[in-house]
Amino acid sequence: MTPKKLMAAWPSWAGRAAFVWSLLYAAGAALAALTGPAFGYALLGKATGTAPEATAAVLYGAAAALAYALLRRPAARRLSAAAWPVVALCLTSGFPALLSPLHLLSFLSRNQPPVDPAALANQVFAVLGAVLWGCAALAHRRRALGLCPHCGGRSTAPAGPARTRAGLVAVAALVPYTVLKTAWALGLTAGYTGTGRPGADPAYTSDFGLWLYDHGVDVTAVLAVLGMLLALVLTRPWGRRLPRLPLLALGWAGAGALAPFGAFLAALGVLSWTGAIGIGPADHAPWVPVVAYGGFSCYGLALGRVTLVRQRSGRAACGRCRTGVPALTSARTGGA
């Protein structure tokens, strides 16, 4: 079977793939728990004992049992709902891998911790598990509802105004961060109470990065502008001229990385602002992480919406459910 045909037949093998993946990931975690932190399972890449590895073995072992139940009971709707928390669990395990492309900018920084190849491979494998589990959950739910597992009973989704609104929300969400970092690079100190360059620590920023900063260009602000451009490319008609799959991959990666990352840092800023915790950037006003990182989270959520609509609107008409494919078993005839 060619790769194209294999991808086209994903509803038929996604459940089995999620089952095998869960067994492998749970077995690796169990082995790491027995032999000590290994294979990138150690919490935060540190040798923290066997508790994190043992916990991962139990959780993903339970996921394997759930995957087996999905295969045995294709009409049980509750099993489909239970599969989505496994997707979230996989994304939690693989979250740092979603931010790993930032290592490509290492020439703009220095004194960064070295990349742990084992941990990165483990995280990428966890992201793969999230994809497999998402496909398995979606295919199972559609079967349980008696819908076409390939398209959900829909051929194409019309391009509605929600695309434009979501794209504009994504752009607007990054404006405060971009304006703030650019203002700092231009010599203003709004929200900064320390000394030296706000947002450019010479201990971690390369000479080239400092040179750009001294000339009014903050690298992270440039990245934010590129993020705005991605949201517009996914929403505007002229963006349809560009390759679809790479854009969708960038959209989902950005949404998966920035939505939880921004929410975590914004919540940390709020707690620091209210005095509930004593950690946080001491040389920044408390509102800075709330405004800046809260924008990351809003951008991630809006980008996810934009990417989903673009994915649906560009989907080709499904030939399977329109050419006499036998109706699938409905949940009403045997599902829980």
PyMOL commands that set and color helices and strands:
alter all, ss='L'
color gray80, all
select helices_A, chain A and resi 3-8+10-35+43-45+51-72+77-98+100-108+117-144+161-185+207-214+219-235+237-241+244-274+287-313+331-333
alter helices_A, ss='H'
color red, helices_A
deselect
rebuild
show_as cartoon
